[in-house]
Amino acid sequence: MKKIMLCLAVIGLTFSVHAQIDTPQPSAFSTIEQKVGLTDVTLEYSRPNMRGRTIFGDLIPYGQVWRLGANQNTKITFSTDVTVAGKTLKAGSYALYATPNEKSWDVMFYTDANNWGNPAKWDDSKVAAKVTAEAYSLPMDIETFTMSFDDLSSSGATLGMMWANVYVGVKFEVPTDKIVSASIERVMNGPNANDYYAAAVYYLQEGKDIKKAKEWIDKAMALSPKPMFYQLRQQSLIYAKAGDKKGAIEIAKKSLAASEAAGNADYVKMNKDSLKEWGAM
């Protein structure tokens, strides 16, 4: 009897393992990645279908908060600060909710982006921005709930929402001009120490014009009030590669002293090895 029960248990376990069937979700999940100016925007949402139902005013009642999709709350992520309805939204992720009405929708950017559907308890203090947008009637039905980035420009876009015969758009602005202006100002004022240093090290590592690398590393060091031991190390290597052994030895000694003071054994060893190679020890 025990053997029979064991066989039945094994058969039952095997059946349960092989009986797992993958089926599509009723509301398909979608991710949209869009570059708006210099800002990366990612939208994640699930897309329910009409399936012959009356949507707004029935399936989704007017005047009630809706998750803007299905399943887990819809989420939008910005790589920079953006502006919505005159309010600044800090870079990061927000849950999107809407309160549909017949003529307009209230769309909310909610700071808690980790809810399944609507929050268990709505917290107005977590509404980072609220926009009232006109609800436009479409000449046809949209079967699947659809979100999009419309009216793209370097300074912003419109987050579009379509379902049934309704379209709603929420405009947001990105700080492209601010970012570009800061970049132009920095470049026009000339490269900084980090720019010169990065360029010089790149030229050294890639075997490019070593004279140019030496010029840039000297400018980087001149702009650095107190060069770090690893920066001095790269300068000594560039001098050695450029054929200035005397200068390389002098700088390597400075790097050695600085690395000893910092307690960095790796750089102490590398500097000593180089000084020996160059005949200074």
CORTA-V868363 format. One record per residue. RES is the residue in one letter. SS is DSSP state (alpha for helix, beta for strand, coil for the rest). D_FIRST is the distance of its C-alpha to the first C-alpha in Angstrom with 1 decimal. Layout:
res={RES;RES}
ss={SS;SS}
d_first={D_FIRST;D_FIRST}
This chain:
res={M;K;K;I;M;L;C;L;A;V;I;G;L;T;F;S;V;H;A;Q;I;D;T;P;Q;P;S;A;F;S;T;I;E;Q;K;V;G;L;T;D;V;T;L;E;Y;S;R;P;N;M;R;G;R;T;I;F;G;D;L;I;P;Y;G;Q;V;W;R;L;G;A;N;Q;N;T;K;I;T;F;S;T;D;V;T;V;A;G;K;T;L;K;A;G;S;Y;A;L;Y;A;T;P;N;E;K;S;W;D;V;M;F;Y;T;D;A;N;N;W;G;N;P;A;K;W;D;D;S;K;V;A;A;K;V;T;A;E;A;Y;S;L;P;M;D;I;E;T;F;T;M;S;F;D;D;L;S;S;S;G;A;T;L;G;M;M;W;A;N;V;Y;V;G;V;K;F;E;V;P;T;D;K;I;V;S;A;S;I;E;R;V;M;N;G;P;N;A;N;D;Y;Y;A;A;A;V;Y;Y;L;Q;E;G;K;D;I;K;K;A;K;E;W;I;D;K;A;M;A;L;S;P;K;P;M;F;Y;Q;L;R;Q;Q;S;L;I;Y;A;K;A;G;D;K;K;G;A;I;E;I;A;K;K;S;L;A;A;S;E;A;A;G;N;A;D;Y;V;K;M;N;K;D;S;L;K;E;W;G;A;M}
ss={coil;alpha;alpha;alpha;alpha;alpha;alpha;alpha;alpha;alpha;alpha;alpha;alpha;alpha;alpha;alpha;alpha;alpha;coil;coil;coil;coil;coil;coil;coil;coil;coil;beta;beta;beta;beta;beta;beta;beta;beta;beta;coil;coil;beta;beta;beta;beta;beta;beta;beta;beta;beta;coil;beta;coil;coil;coil;coil;coil;coil;beta;coil;coil;coil;beta;coil;coil;coil;coil;beta;beta;coil;coil;coil;coil;coil;coil;coil;beta;beta;beta;beta;beta;coil;coil;coil;beta;beta;beta;coil;coil;beta;beta;beta;coil;coil;beta;beta;beta;beta;beta;beta;beta;beta;beta;coil;coil;coil;beta;beta;beta;beta;beta;beta;beta;coil;coil;coil;coil;coil;coil;coil;coil;coil;coil;coil;coil;coil;alpha;alpha;alpha;beta;beta;beta;beta;beta;beta;beta;beta;beta;beta;beta;beta;beta;beta;beta;beta;beta;beta;beta;beta;beta;beta;beta;beta;beta;beta;beta;coil;coil;beta;beta;beta;beta;beta;beta;beta;beta;beta;beta;beta;beta;beta;beta;beta;beta;beta;beta;beta;coil;alpha;alpha;alpha;alpha;alpha;alpha;alpha;alpha;alpha;alpha;alpha;alpha;alpha;coil;coil;coil;coil;alpha;alpha;alpha;alpha;alpha;alpha;alpha;alpha;alpha;alpha;alpha;alpha;alpha;coil;coil;coil;coil;alpha;alpha;alpha;alpha;alpha;alpha;alpha;alpha;alpha;alpha;alpha;alpha;alpha;coil;coil;coil;coil;coil;coil;alpha;alpha;alpha;alpha;alpha;alpha;alpha;alpha;alpha;alpha;alpha;alpha;alpha;coil;coil;coil;alpha;alpha;alpha;alpha;alpha;alpha;alpha;alpha;alpha;alpha;alpha;alpha;alpha;alpha;alpha;alpha;alpha;alpha;coil;coil;alpha;alpha;alpha;alpha;alpha;alpha;alpha;alpha;alpha;alpha;alpha;alpha;alpha;coil;coil;coil;coil}
d_first={0.0;3.8;5.4;5.1;6.3;8.6;9.9;10.7;12.4;14.3;15.4;16.5;18.4;20.1;21.1;22.6;24.5;25.9;26.6;29.4;32.6;36.1;38.5;42.2;43.4;45.3;48.1;48.8;49.7;53.0;55.1;58.8;61.0;64.7;67.7;70.4;73.5;72.2;69.3;65.7;63.9;60.2;58.7;54.9;53.7;51.3;52.7;51.7;52.9;54.8;52.5;55.1;55.3;58.5;58.4;61.2;62.0;58.7;55.5;57.4;59.7;63.2;64.0;60.6;59.4;57.3;55.4;57.2;54.2;50.5;47.6;48.9;52.6;55.1;56.6;59.9;60.9;64.5;65.6;68.9;70.3;71.1;73.1;71.8;74.2;76.5;73.8;72.7;68.9;68.1;66.2;62.5;59.8;60.1;57.9;59.6;59.7;61.9;63.1;64.1;66.9;68.7;71.6;70.4;67.4;67.2;65.4;64.2;63.5;61.1;60.8;57.1;55.5;51.8;50.7;48.2;50.7;53.2;53.4;51.7;55.3;58.3;60.8;64.3;65.2;62.8;64.7;66.7;68.5;68.7;70.3;71.3;71.4;72.6;70.0;71.4;70.5;69.4;70.5;66.9;63.3;61.3;57.7;56.1;57.2;59.4;61.0;63.7;66.5;69.7;73.5;72.9;75.9;76.5;76.8;73.9;71.7;70.4;66.7;66.1;63.5;63.0;60.8;61.5;65.3;66.0;67.2;67.8;69.2;69.5;72.0;71.6;74.1;73.5;75.9;76.8;80.5;80.1;78.0;80.3;83.4;82.1;81.3;84.7;86.4;84.6;85.4;89.0;89.5;88.5;85.3;84.2;83.4;79.7;80.7;83.1;80.7;77.8;80.1;81.5;78.2;76.9;80.0;79.6;75.9;76.6;79.7;82.0;85.6;85.8;89.2;87.9;84.9;87.5;89.5;86.5;85.2;88.6;88.7;85.3;86.4;89.7;87.8;85.4;87.0;84.8;82.9;79.5;79.0;76.7;79.3;82.0;79.7;79.6;83.3;84.0;81.8;83.7;87.1;86.0;84.9;88.2;90.2;91.3;90.1;92.5;91.1;87.5;88.1;89.8;86.9;84.2;85.8;85.6;81.9;81.3;83.0;81.1;77.7;78.4;79.3;76.1;74.0;72.6;72.1;71.2;74.5;76.4;75.2;75.8;79.3;80.1;78.8;81.0;84.0;83.7;83.4;86.5;88.4;88.7;86.8}
